[in-house]
Amino acid sequence: MERTFVMVKPDGVQRGIAGKVLSRFEEKGLKLAAAKLMTIDAELAAKHYGEHKGKPFYEKLVSFITSGPVLAMVWEGEDAISVVRTVVGKTNPKEAGPGTIRGDFGMTTGRNIIHASDSPTSAEREIGLFFQKNEIQEYQRIDETWLYE
């Protein structure tokens, strides 16, 4: 099974929709392996968004992600990265389809509710930034035999 990193950003937490976001992944059939509510400090934000350093939007991005609590999560399932990206929708909520998290809850790219890893490399790196190995649970959900062939 593949694991991926997902984070409900401060706008999603402040708007009280973190539970709705989480339920989308559960209803899809993904398994929650880790979760924590936390406020990201500047150091962690710089590591997380390091690839954007030097870009015009970098400072605004770091300022936003450190502005309030986030819900950091690890989700697991078959092709979890691509499944999560489909459920999340396009980065710009105006282009995200109805039924996706960003399409249903977002209005602008800068406040698009959620972050999701875009590749196995990103997922591994981001999970390592936010979670220790002992914080990630391994278990079998009772419905797994009904989800996968």
N, C-alpha and C positions, 0 to 999 in steps of 0.2 A: 504494500500500500504506500501511496505517496503522501507526503506531508507538505503543507504550505502555511505561510504566515499571513494573517489577516489582522487588520487593526481598524476598529471604529474610531475615527478621529474625534477631536474635541467637539466639533459641530454636531456629530451624531449622538455623543454622550449628553451634551447640553440640551439637545432637543428631545431627549428621552426616548430615542428609538433604537438604542443598542439591543434591546430584547427582540425587537422586530427583525433587526438585521441578523442576529444570532439564529432566530427561528427559521429564516430562509435557508440557511445551510443545513440545519437539522432536518427540515422537511425534505430537502433535496436528497438526504441520505448520507451526508458527510458526518464524520465522527469528531466531536470536540476532544482534543487531546490535552489542551492546556489553555488557561485563560487567567488574565490578571488585569485589574483596574489600576492604572498608575498614571502619574504625571511624568512626562519625559523631560529630562533636564537637557541643557544646551549641549553637553558632551555627547549624550546618546543621540540626540537629534542630528548632530554633525556627522556622526558615524552612519546613521541610517540614511541620510540624504547626501552623503559624501560625493556621489556621482554628479550632483547638481551644483557643487561648490563653484563659484565664479560666474554662474548664470544670473541674469537679472532678477529672477524671482526667488533666489536661494534664501536671502535674509527674511523675506516675507513668509516663506515656507517654514523655516525654522521657528520664527516668531509664532506662527499659528499652531504648529504641532506641540509647542511647549506651553500654550496658553491655558490649558485645562486638561482634565483627565482624559485618557484614551482607554479603550478596552483592547488589549493585545491578546491574540489567540493563535493557537495552532490547530489546524483542521487536517483530517486524514481521510483518505478514500482513494478509490481507483481514479487515476488521472485528476487528482484533487486540484492541481494548479489550474488546469484549463477549465474544469468544472466551476471553480470559484470565480475565475475571471469572467465566465459567461454569466453567472448569477449577479456579479457586481455590475457589469455593463461598461460601456466606454467611459474614458476618463472625463470627458465633457458631458455632464448630465443632459444637456440639450440634445446631444447625439445618441444618448443611451436609450435603448428601447424600453417601452412600457413593460413592467414585470421584472425589470432589473432593479437592483438596489438604488443605483444612481439615477436611473430613469424615473423611479417612483418617488424618491426622497430628495434628490439634489436639484439645485438651480444653477450653480456656477462651478467651474473647474476648481477654483480656490476653496470651495466649501462643498466638496463632493462626497462627504460622509465617511468614506472608507478607503483603506489602502489594502492591496492584495499583491503578493509576490507575483512576478511575471515570468519566472523561469525556475528550474530546479536549483540553479546556482544562487539566485536571489533568495529563494525560500530558505535554503540552508544557512546563508549568511544572516538573514533577518531573524530567523528562529534563534540562532546563536547569539544575536545581540540582545534579545529580549527574554530568553529563557535559559535556565540551567537544565542539563539533561534530566536531573531528578524532579524537575517540575512538569515534565511531559509524561502523561499517563499512557500506559499500554493496557488495553482491555478489549474485550469483544462485546459489541452491542448485540442484544438479542435478535435484532432484525437483520443482521448482516447476511444471513443465509437467504433472506428474501430480497436483498438488494443486488446481489451479484450472482452471475451464472457460474 
